Amino acid sequence: MQILGNHVASVDLDYVSAESLWSSGLQIGVPVGPAACYQKHWDGPVVERSYTRLQESLTDVRERARLLAVSAPRSSDWLNALPIASCGLRLDDEAVRIAAGLRLGTKLCEPHVCICGSAVDPRGHHGLSCRKSSGRTSRHHNLNDIVCRALAKAEIPAIKEPSGLSRSDGKRPDGMTQIPWVGGKSLLWDVTVCDTLAASYLDVSSVSAGGVAEQAADRKITKYSNLSSDYSFAPLAFETLGPLNKECEKFLSILGKRLVTVTGDKREPSFLRQRISICIQRFNSVCVKGTFNSNPVLLHNNASSLHSQCF
């Protein structure tokens, strides 16, 4: 103050002008006190307003579903993963192209006829739910392997597809822990992946992010309701664009904490979620490419070879 003397202004007119512009544009009060020192308190309302305007401008239900899904909290885990092949966190260039294209809603291919006979539009979404897709079964098995390996790393012995459980139709859940998980009961889990953009789900996915995963989880709970008295059941429902059901989120949180306890590495929960997210995106690519009229043997071999890349 002594050095600058009278050249020090008591009010920063540029700051006052910018503050007024920010407040009038958003029609809310400016952050005050300690909150004004954090950039997120200034950026957050701007981003939220832009997102709301974008959402309101979309008239296509498929585009609304896409925007809701990719904005869900866990849908971007694959974007935060370091591309480490030995940890199953690397996507090849084509998988990245398709993952980014699905996220942005851009053109992925030329219109063509799928191997199942259905028409495929330039966005390539049909492959994500095609019954003849070579990637759907492989995706399911790989996700189940990731869960089973994570349990083993957390020193929780588990087996896949346990036999001898009381079910009249002979169907088995995807896995079971061999020691109690919670409340003195062993855990049963079952994995499922639903296509966010499938026509049959758009009435739900265009309204709420993760709504399709919640529906799938409810079906799983009903399916295994006769085992609920003896076991704790966790439906692990994922969507192709990233959202997951609340029970799955709870399961991954608990498993992540147990991994931290065993390994001492606080990054374990993030690594687990990233491996799952990367796996979904990797096999989304297989599903999209599986619609082309290529040699079925080559498509099968391509899907099988990706199994080793997940770990």
C-alpha positions, 0 to 999 in steps of 0.5 A: 500500500505504501509503495503503490500509494494512491494508485490502489483502487478500493474497488476492482471495477472489472471484478464487479462487472464480471460478477454482475454478468455472472449473476445476471446470466444465471439469475442466482447470487454469487458465491460469498465467503470461503465458497467464493475461493473455489472454482467449482462453486463458479463453474458448477452452476454454469455447467448445470445450466448448460446441461439443462438447456441441452437436455431440454433442446433434445426431442429425440428420445434416443438422444435424451437416453444417451445424454442421461446415461453418459452423464451418470456418475460412473459412466466415465470411469473408462475415461479416467483409466490409465492405458495399462495393458497388464492391468486390463485397462487398455483399449485398442484404437478401434474400441476407443473410436466406438466408445467415444462415438457411442458416447457422443452419438456420432456416426460409427459405420455405413448403413448395412444389414446385420448378420441377423437380417436387421437394418443397422443405421450409421450409429451402429446401435443395433449390435449392442442388443443383437441376439446374434452378437458375438460379444454379448456372451463374452462380455458377460463372462469377462465381467463375471471373471472380474468380480470373481478375481476381485473377491479372490484378491480381497481374500474372499473365496468364491466359486462361479455358477455354484451347483446344488442350490434350490431352484426348480428351473435348474438355473444358477447364479453367476457366483457365490462366496464360500464364506459369509458376506454380510449378516452371517450369509454367503453372497450370491451374485448374478451379472447382466448387461442391458442396452441403454439404447434398445428400443424396448428400453427407451421409455425408461432410459430417456427419463432416468439414468440407470433406470434400465439397470434397476429394472434388470436388477428387479427381474434378477431379484424376483428370479432368485427370490426363493434363495433370499432366506439363506443367502444375501443376493446382489444383482449386478446390472450394468448398461452398455453406456455405463450406468449401474443399479444401486445394489451393484454400486453398494456391492462394489463399494464394499468390495473396494473397501475390503480390497483396500484393507487387504492390499493397503492401496487406496486406489483399489476401488477406482481400479476395480470400477475402471476394469469393469467400465473398460470391459463394457466398452471393449465388448461394445466394440465387439458387438458393433463390429459383429453386425458386419457380414464377416467370417463368423469364425473370425468374429468368434476368435476375435471375441475370445482373444479379448478375454486375455486383455481384460486381466 
